[in-house]
Amino acid sequence: MTRFFLMAILSFVALFSWAGELEIATGDISAAGLHEISYPCSTDQSRQPAMWFAPAETEKPIPLLVGLHTWGGNYRQRTGTVYYKEAKKRGWAVIFPNFRGPNWTPDAMGSDKVVQDIVDAVKYATENAVIDPDRIYLCGASGGGFLAMLMAGRHPEIWAGVSMWCGISDIKAWHAYNKQKNSKYFRDIEKALKGDPETDQQAAEEAARRSPIHYFRDTKKLSVDIWHGAKDSVVPSSQSENAFAAIIGEQIADDKQFPAAIGKCKILRRKTCQNTRLTIFNSGHTIFYSAAIEWLSFQRKKKPAVWENSSAVTDGQEVER
């Protein structure tokens, strides 16, 4: 009996210690240089949290990378460390904002507050580091890809380039897709919209107001790289294909030549129209972070997109949800 009790105590301690290690791992991010900050948000005079890193003072302005958490994440999501590592090795600043947390509240999921939070995050960065205004980059996947699309549409004037992976361009269509599958995401959407966009007119109007596909009028001037896995069962690739079509506003044929693969994933189709590119590759709900950031590094504001081959990478990761 005593032995059983001792083993139970040790098991509890081990479990508690394991949970603590997760917190310590998050804390190590700050120790390594990625710091938790808060910044003023102009829509409601609140202060919103973010993770932030800027290298030591340099003689010339540096690029800024804005990394976006995924659908169910927040500013403490481990995805932020990936953006941090990519930025740090290039000597860039990086900010990983909260933008109202997971996408199941009215204040989140592409609301006006969310959009302004990203604008204000960029403002914070420019006031706290010497940022090159011609090299401000945005990257996101899944829910982050959704917001990357929305920010490309609503504030194209900010960015030198936007890399969006497995993003959502049409909230109402994605709601219907998930409702048919009985996936939890349709409930998230209804919570954020305060109604079912298929049966509630007010919710449908709100879904449209938050959907990137309605804001692409001026995005054609911006360097945009859209990627989507053909086997993605979380967000169908039609969401990205429709975004591409809405940006360029015309039908174009597939590119005749493109790299065979990104990492170990075969590239199936690619379309390029001036500053906008769509790539469909043989994978699921996936992002290749180093390829995304490498492509962004070549882009400059108000300059034609540079279509470098960034496909020789092996860091494809299933996107956190």
N, C-alpha and C positions, 0 to 999 in steps of 0.2 A: 504493500500500500504506500509506504514511504517512498519507495523507488518510483512508483507511478506518479506520485505527487511531484517529486523532484523533476521528473522528465516533463511533466506538464508545465512546470515553472520555467524550465529551460526553453521549452518550445515557445512559450509566450514571450520570453525575453528575446529569443531569436527573431520572432515575428515583429516585435516592436522595434528591434534594431534595424531590421530590413526596411521597415517603413521610414525610420529615421534616416537611413542612407539615401533615400530618395530626396529628402529635404536637404541633406548635406550636399548632394549632387547639384541641386539647384543653387545652394549657397556658394558652391565652388565657382559657378558662373561669374558671380560678382567678384570673387577673389581674383579671377583670371582677367578681369577688366571690363566685363559687361555689368553695368550698374543699374539698379532699380532707381528710377526717378519718377517724378510726376510733373506734368506741365499744364498750363492753363488752357482750357477749351472755351472758345468764344460763344458757343451756342447757348450754354447754360451757366457760364462762369464757374464750372466745376474744375477740379484738377484730376486729370486722368493719368493712370500709371503707364509706364513703358520700361523696357530695358534699353540701355543706351551705352554706346562705346564710341569714343573718339581717340585717335592716336595722339601722342604728344605733339605739341605745336610744331608745325612745319613751315617752311619758307613760302610755300605756294598753296592755294586752295585745294581741298581734297574732295573726292566724290562722296556722295551720301547714298547708302542703300537703305530703303525702307522695306523691311520684311513683314509679311502678314501672317498671322496665325490662321489656323484652319477653322472649319465650321463650328466645332465644339470646343475650341481652344481658347486661350487667353494669353496675356503678355508673358506669362511664366511657362508657356509650353516649350518643350525641349527643341522644337523647331527653331526657336530663336538662337540657340547655340550654333546651329548650322550656318545661319546667316552671319553670325558674329565671326565664326572661323573664316568664312569666305571673305568677309570684309577686312578682317585684321591682317590676313596674309597679303592683301593688296594695298594696305595703308589707307583704307577708307574708314569713314564714320558709318555707324549703323544704328538705326532705331527700330525697335520691335514693339509697336504700340498695342494697347488693349482693345481699342475701338469698341468699347461697351461689352466685351466678353463674348461668350458663346451666342450663337445666332438663334436664340429662342425667346428673346424679349423684344418688346416694341422699340426700345432704344437701340437695339442691335440690328443685324441683318439689313445693312445698306440704308439705314435711316439717314436723315439730314445731319443728325448729330455725329454719326459714324463718319460720314464724308468730311465734315468739318474737323473732326478729331484728327484725321490724317493730314489735312492741310495744316492744322496747328502743330502737329508733330514735326512736320518739315520746318515750320517756323521756329520751333524750339531748337532744332538742330542747327539752323543757320545763325541763331543767336548765341549758340554755345560752342561753335566750332567754325573755322574758316572753310565754308563749303563752296565748292565750285557750282554756280547756278546752272551751268551747262552739262553737269554730270550728276543729276539727281535721278536715281533709279528705283523702280518698284518691282517687287516680285512676290508671287503668292500661288498657292495650289489649293484646289478644292474650294472651301469657303474663302481662303485667301485669294484663289484665282477669281472667284466671284467678285471680291472687292477690288482686285487689280483691274478687272474689266470695268467696274463701275467708276473707279477713279480715272481710268484712261478716257472714259466718256465724259465725265463731269468736270474734270480738271486736267485736260491734256496739256495745258500751258506749263504745268509744273515739271513734267518728266522729260528726260532725255531718252528713256526707253522703258518699256513695260514688258515683263516676261510673265505669262499667265499659263498655268497648267491645270488641266481637268477642272476648269471653272464653270460657273453657272451663269448663263446669260439671261435666262427667262424664268423667273421665280414661279409663275403660275404653271408653266409647262413642267417644271421639275416637281412641283407639288403633285400634279396629276400622275406623273411617273411613279413617285414614291407611294402615293395612295393606292395605286393599282398593285404595287408590290407589298403593300402593308409594311413599308419601312418607316422607321421612327421619324424620318426627316419631314414627312408631311405634317406631323403633329408639331414639330418645331416651327414650321412655317405658319401654321394656324395660330400658334401662341403669339408669334411676332406680329402677325397681321390682325389678330383678334377676330378671326373668322376664317371660313373656308372660301378661298378665292374662286372656286367653281360654282358656289351657290350664293355667296354674299357679295353684292355689288361694291360695297365700300372696301371690303377686303381685296377684291379684284383690282380696284383702282389703286389701292396701296401697293399691291404686288407689282403693278406696272410701274409705279413711281420709283420702286426700289430695284427694278430690273435693268441691268446694263444695256440690254439690246435697244432701249429707247433713247440712248444718249450718245450714239456714235457719230453724230453729224460731223464733228471736227476731228475725229480720231485718226482719220486717214493721213493727216500730216505728221502723226506721231509714230515713232518706231515701235512696233508691236509684234511680239513673237508668241504665238498661240500653239500649245502642245496638248495632245489628248491621246490617251490609250484607247485603242480600238476595243479592248476587252473590259473596259471600265463598266462595272455594274453598279457603281455608286452614282456617278454622273455620266449619262450617255454622251458619246462624242458629238452628237447632234447639237448639244449646247455650245460647243466651241465652233463647230462648222457654221452654225447660224450666226454666231458673233462675227466670224470672218466675213461672211456674206454681207452682214449689215454694215461693217466698217467700209468695205471697198465699194459697196453699192452696185455691183455688177457680177455677171457670171464669167468665170475664167476657167480655162482648162488646167488640169494638173500639170505640175512641172515635169519635164521629160527626164531631167537628171537631178539626183539628190543622193546623199550618202546612203550606204546600204543599211546602216544601223546606228543607233545611239546606245552605247554600252553593248549589252547582249540582246537588245531589242531591235528587231527589224523595223525599219521605217517603211510603212506601207504606201502612204500618199503624202504629197506636199504640194501646196499652192503658195505662190509668192506674187504679190501685186505691190510694186513699189516699196512702201514702208511697212507692209503687213505680210506676215507669213503664218501659214497654218501647217502643222505637221501632225499626222496621225501615225502612231507607232504601235507595234505589236506588244501591248502590255495592258495592265489594269489601271488602277487609281494611283498613278505613279508620277514622281517628279525626279529629274536629274538636276540637283542643285548646282553642281559645278558648271554644267553646260549652260544653265540659265544665267549664272553670274558672269561667266566668261563672255557670253554673247552681249550682255549688258555693258561690259567694260569697253566695248568698241563704239558704243552709241554716244552721240553728242546732240544736244538740243538744237532743233531747227536745221539739222543736217540730214541728208539721206541715210536711210538705214544701211548698216554694214552687215552683210550676210556672211559672216565667217563660219567655217565648219567647226562647230563645237561638239561634235558627236563622238569623239574618241575618249569617252569617259565610261566609268563602270560604277558610278555611285547612285544608280537608280534606287529610289526608296518608295515603298508603299506610303501613301500620305496618311499622316495622323488625322483622325476624325474628331 
